[in-house]
Amino acid sequence: MSNKLDDYDVLSIIGTGSYGTCKKVKRKSDGKIRVWKELDYGSMTDSEKQLLVSEVNLLRELKHENIVRYHDRIIDKASTKIYIVMEYCEGGDLANYISKHKKQRCYIDEKFIWKAIFQLSSALKACHNCAKAGSTVLHRDLKPANIFLDAKNNCKLGDFGLARVLHHDTSFAKSFVGTPYYMSPELVNRAHYNEKSDIWSLGCLIYEMCALVPPFLAANQNLLALKIQDGYFKPIPSHYSKDIQRLIELTLTVKEHLRPSIEDILDSQLLKANVRHLQEFQKHLTKEELLQIREKRLDEREKELN
């Protein structure tokens, strides 16, 4: 595996985050396109360095088709920089995808939204059930800008810079980080929380894909906090199905213990009824469920013939 900077050609700058720059690069040996996250650790505090180490370790552990794939890391001690080499997602991010639809004044197709829900739920399940030493990974900054699209518009969860590992001997995490618009009520209250905070953010994300705006908007952070705690949001546009409206309501339940888990979402009839056409969904179905689907299709064909 490559570990030298001169093994890559820098093609362009994709964007700049809180810790560094993201660049599109090409590996010289085979011409493969990658992305590297360029971070300067020289001026970081010890806690920030620990956060960086955590992110790299997380990326190595989390292997899933709907999580941006980690390929390599390069440490340049002379410039105190670390380069995290990752999968390149040519479709950009979900924030731009939503913004494009907003500018064109057209809503996102519901089939795409259900596919995104399934793929992101699958990615979160991989996080929440991380096999490493019985720990749970919270993404904790789930938002459109941290979700990336490949050439076929498949969603991939990325940017684990704010993620934390929750060890189940302590059960809860307390640090207050993340994007205000998608903050859960328990985070706003600076209370203990667990993976249900990611579920709230997922609900905000589903809502924004439908309405093209976040569910909770306010002129300042104090008013935003009050709106989130109240939990009231406007209905999504009426052309979307009742199923997707119901899923939003469930995920945006103010009381965290009443919110569904990621397993509840993946096992729900709401999701199953709407993503049966997805090839990757078939892998998650039992033989009995597959037989039921085939029988239903045969019945439908018979009715058409008659």
C-alpha positions as CSV (number, residue, x, y, z in Angstrom):
1,M,0.0,0.0,0.0
2,S,1.3,3.4,-0.9
3,N,2.7,5.7,1.8
4,K,4.5,8.5,-0.1
5,L,3.2,11.9,-1.2
6,D,4.9,11.6,-4.6
7,D,2.9,8.5,-5.5
8,Y,0.0,10.9,-6.2
9,D,-0.7,13.9,-8.5
10,V,-3.0,16.6,-7.0
11,L,-5.8,17.4,-9.5
12,S,-7.9,19.9,-7.8
13,I,-9.2,21.3,-4.4
14,I,-12.6,19.9,-3.5
15,G,-13.2,21.9,-0.4
16,T,-11.9,23.2,3.0
17,G,-13.2,22.0,6.4
18,S,-12.5,23.0,10.0
19,Y,-9.2,21.0,10.1
20,G,-7.9,21.1,6.6
21,T,-8.3,20.8,2.9
22,C,-9.9,18.1,0.8
23,K,-8.2,17.4,-2.6
24,K,-8.9,15.2,-5.6
25,V,-5.8,13.2,-6.4
26,K,-4.6,10.6,-8.9
27,R,-2.5,7.6,-8.0
28,K,0.4,7.5,-10.5
29,S,0.8,3.7,-10.4
30,D,-2.6,2.9,-11.9
31,G,-4.3,6.2,-12.6
32,K,-7.0,5.6,-10.0
33,I,-8.8,8.7,-8.6
34,R,-8.9,9.2,-4.9
35,V,-9.5,12.0,-2.4
36,W,-7.2,13.0,0.4
37,K,-8.0,14.9,3.5
38,E,-5.0,17.1,4.3
39,L,-4.7,18.0,8.0
40,D,-2.1,20.0,9.8
41,Y,-1.6,18.4,13.2
42,G,1.3,20.7,14.2
43,S,-0.9,23.4,15.8
44,M,-3.4,20.9,17.3
45,T,-4.1,20.5,21.0
46,D,-3.7,17.1,22.5
47,S,-7.5,16.6,22.5
48,E,-7.6,17.6,18.8
49,K,-4.8,15.1,18.0
50,Q,-6.7,12.4,19.8
51,L,-9.8,13.3,17.7
52,L,-7.7,12.9,14.6
53,V,-6.3,9.5,15.7
54,S,-9.9,8.5,16.5
55,E,-11.1,9.5,13.0
56,V,-8.3,7.5,11.3
57,N,-9.0,4.5,13.4
58,L,-12.7,4.7,12.8
59,L,-12.2,4.9,9.0
60,R,-10.1,1.8,9.1
61,E,-12.7,-0.1,11.2
62,L,-15.8,0.9,9.3
63,K,-16.0,-1.1,6.1
64,H,-19.4,-0.9,4.4
65,E,-20.6,-0.2,0.9
66,N,-22.4,2.9,2.1
67,I,-19.5,4.4,4.1
68,V,-16.8,6.3,2.2
69,R,-13.9,3.9,2.0
70,Y,-10.6,4.5,3.7
71,H,-7.6,3.5,1.5
72,D,-4.4,4.8,3.2
73,R,-2.8,7.4,5.4
74,I,0.4,9.4,4.7
75,I,2.2,11.2,7.6
76,D,4.6,14.0,6.6
77,K,6.5,14.8,9.8
78,A,8.5,17.6,8.1
79,S,5.3,19.6,7.5
80,T,3.4,18.1,10.4
81,K,0.7,17.0,8.1
82,I,-1.3,13.8,7.7
83,Y,-3.0,12.9,4.5
84,I,-6.0,10.5,4.7
85,V,-6.6,8.9,1.3
86,M,-10.2,7.9,0.7
87,E,-12.7,6.9,-2.0
88,Y,-13.6,9.5,-4.5
89,C,-17.3,10.1,-4.9
90,E,-17.8,11.8,-8.2
91,G,-21.5,12.7,-7.6
92,G,-20.5,15.3,-5.0
93,D,-22.4,15.7,-1.7
94,L,-26.1,15.6,-0.8
95,A,-26.0,19.3,0.2
96,N,-25.2,20.3,-3.5
97,Y,-27.8,17.7,-4.7
98,I,-30.5,19.4,-2.5
99,S,-29.3,22.9,-3.5
100,K,-29.5,22.0,-7.2
101,H,-33.2,20.9,-6.8
102,K,-34.0,24.0,-4.8
103,K,-32.5,26.3,-7.5
104,Q,-34.4,24.4,-10.3
105,R,-37.6,24.6,-8.2
106,C,-38.2,20.9,-8.5
107,Y,-38.6,18.3,-5.7
108,I,-36.4,15.2,-5.3
109,D,-37.9,12.0,-6.6
110,E,-39.3,9.9,-3.8
111,K,-37.6,6.7,-5.0
112,F,-34.2,8.4,-4.6
113,I,-35.2,9.4,-1.0
114,W,-36.2,5.9,-0.1
115,K,-33.0,4.6,-1.5
116,A,-31.0,7.2,0.5
117,I,-33.0,6.2,3.7
118,F,-32.1,2.6,3.2
119,Q,-28.5,3.2,2.3
120,L,-27.9,5.6,5.2
121,S,-29.7,3.4,7.7
122,S,-27.5,0.5,6.6
123,A,-24.4,2.7,7.1
124,L,-25.6,3.8,10.5
125,K,-26.3,0.2,11.5
126,A,-22.7,-0.6,10.7
127,C,-21.7,2.3,13.0
128,H,-24.1,1.5,15.8
129,N,-23.1,-2.1,15.8
130,C,-19.4,-1.7,15.2
131,A,-17.7,-5.1,15.7
132,K,-14.6,-3.6,17.4
133,A,-14.6,-4.6,21.1
134,G,-18.3,-4.3,21.5
135,S,-18.4,-0.5,21.0
136,T,-20.9,1.8,19.3
137,V,-19.9,4.6,16.9
138,L,-22.0,7.7,16.8
139,H,-21.6,9.8,13.7
140,R,-22.9,12.8,15.5
141,D,-22.7,15.2,12.6
142,L,-25.1,13.6,10.1
143,K,-26.0,16.3,7.5
144,P,-26.2,16.7,3.7
145,A,-22.6,18.0,3.4
146,N,-21.3,14.8,5.0
147,I,-23.2,12.4,2.7
148,F,-21.5,11.7,-0.6
149,L,-22.9,10.4,-3.9
150,D,-21.1,8.0,-6.3
151,A,-21.6,8.0,-10.1
152,K,-24.9,6.0,-9.7
153,N,-26.2,8.4,-7.0
154,N,-25.7,5.8,-4.2
155,C,-25.3,7.5,-0.8
156,K,-22.2,7.1,1.3
157,L,-21.7,8.3,4.8
158,G,-18.5,10.3,5.3
159,D,-16.6,12.8,7.5
160,F,-16.3,11.1,10.9
161,G,-14.3,14.0,12.3
162,L,-16.9,14.5,15.0
163,A,-17.6,10.8,15.6
164,R,-17.1,9.2,19.0
165,V,-16.8,5.7,20.2
166,L,-19.2,4.8,23.0
167,H,-18.0,2.0,25.1
168,H,-20.9,0.1,26.7
169,D,-19.3,0.1,30.1
170,T,-20.1,3.8,30.3
171,S,-23.2,3.7,28.0
172,F,-23.4,7.4,27.3
173,A,-21.4,10.3,25.8
174,K,-21.7,14.0,26.7
175,S,-19.6,16.1,24.4
176,F,-21.6,18.9,22.6
177,V,-20.7,18.9,18.9
178,G,-22.4,18.9,15.6
179,T,-24.5,21.0,13.2
180,P,-27.2,23.2,15.0
181,Y,-30.0,22.6,12.5
182,Y,-29.8,18.9,13.0
183,M,-29.2,18.9,16.8
184,S,-31.5,16.6,18.7
185,P,-33.5,17.8,21.8
186,E,-31.2,16.0,24.2
187,L,-28.1,17.6,22.6
188,V,-29.7,21.0,22.8
189,N,-30.4,20.3,26.5
190,R,-26.8,19.2,26.9
191,A,-28.1,15.9,28.4
192,H,-26.8,12.4,28.1
193,Y,-27.5,10.8,24.8
194,N,-26.8,7.7,22.7
195,E,-27.3,6.5,19.2
196,K,-30.9,7.9,19.1
197,S,-29.3,11.3,18.4
198,D,-28.2,10.0,15.1
199,I,-31.8,8.9,14.4
200,W,-33.1,12.4,15.0
201,S,-30.5,13.8,12.6
202,L,-31.5,11.1,10.0
203,G,-35.1,12.3,10.4
204,C,-34.0,15.9,9.8
205,L,-32.2,14.7,6.7
206,I,-35.2,12.8,5.3
207,Y,-37.3,15.9,5.9
208,E,-34.8,18.2,4.1
209,M,-34.7,15.9,1.1
210,C,-38.5,16.2,0.8
211,A,-39.0,19.9,1.7
212,L,-35.6,21.2,0.5
213,V,-35.2,23.0,3.8
214,P,-34.4,21.7,7.4
215,P,-37.4,21.0,9.6
216,F,-36.4,23.5,12.2
217,L,-35.3,27.1,11.2
218,A,-34.9,30.2,13.3
219,A,-33.2,33.6,13.3
220,N,-30.8,32.7,16.1
221,Q,-29.6,29.6,18.0
222,N,-31.7,30.3,21.1
223,L,-34.9,30.3,19.1
224,L,-33.7,27.3,17.1
225,A,-33.2,25.4,20.4
226,L,-36.8,26.2,21.5
227,K,-38.2,25.0,18.2
228,I,-36.2,21.7,18.4
229,Q,-37.3,21.2,22.0
230,D,-41.0,21.8,21.0
231,G,-40.6,19.4,18.1
232,Y,-43.2,21.0,15.8
233,F,-42.4,21.1,12.1
234,K,-44.5,21.9,9.0
235,P,-45.8,19.0,6.9
236,I,-43.7,17.9,3.9
237,P,-45.1,18.7,0.4
238,S,-48.4,16.7,-0.1
239,H,-47.2,14.8,-3.2
240,Y,-45.0,12.7,-1.0
241,S,-46.4,9.5,0.5
242,K,-47.9,9.0,3.9
243,D,-45.2,6.4,4.5
244,I,-42.4,8.9,4.3
245,Q,-44.3,11.4,6.4
246,R,-44.8,8.7,9.0
247,L,-41.2,7.8,9.1
248,I,-40.2,11.5,9.6
249,E,-42.7,11.7,12.5
250,L,-41.2,8.6,14.1
251,T,-37.6,9.7,13.8
252,L,-38.3,13.3,14.9
253,T,-39.9,12.2,18.2
254,V,-38.8,14.6,20.9
255,K,-38.6,11.9,23.6
256,E,-35.5,9.9,22.7
257,H,-36.7,6.6,24.3
258,L,-39.7,6.7,21.9
259,R,-37.6,7.1,18.9
260,P,-36.9,4.0,16.8
261,S,-33.5,2.4,16.7
262,I,-31.7,1.9,13.4
263,E,-32.7,-1.8,13.5
264,D,-36.4,-0.7,14.0
265,I,-36.2,1.4,10.9
266,L,-34.6,-1.3,8.7
267,D,-37.1,-3.8,9.9
268,S,-40.1,-1.6,9.5
269,Q,-42.8,-2.2,6.9
270,L,-42.6,1.5,6.0
271,L,-39.1,0.9,4.6
272,K,-39.6,-2.6,3.3
273,A,-42.7,-1.6,1.3
274,N,-40.8,1.1,-0.4
275,V,-37.3,-0.3,-1.2
276,R,-38.1,-3.8,-2.5
277,H,-36.9,-2.7,-5.9
278,L,-33.4,-2.1,-4.6
279,Q,-30.9,-4.9,-5.4
280,E,-28.9,-4.4,-2.3
281,F,-32.0,-4.6,-0.2
282,Q,-32.6,-8.2,-1.3
283,K,-29.4,-9.2,0.6
284,H,-31.1,-8.1,3.9
285,L,-34.3,-10.1,3.3
286,T,-34.9,-13.6,4.7
287,K,-35.8,-16.5,2.4
288,E,-39.4,-16.3,3.7
289,E,-39.7,-12.6,2.9
290,L,-38.2,-13.2,-0.6
291,L,-40.8,-15.9,-1.3
292,Q,-43.6,-13.7,-0.1
293,I,-42.5,-10.9,-2.5
294,R,-42.2,-13.4,-5.4
295,E,-45.7,-14.8,-4.6
296,K,-47.1,-11.3,-4.5
297,R,-45.5,-10.4,-7.9
298,L,-46.9,-13.7,-9.4
299,D,-50.4,-12.8,-8.1
300,E,-50.1,-9.3,-9.6
301,R,-49.1,-10.8,-13.0
302,E,-52.0,-13.2,-12.9
303,K,-54.4,-10.4,-12.3
304,E,-53.0,-8.4,-15.2
305,L,-53.4,-11.4,-17.5
306,N,-57.0,-12.0,-16.4
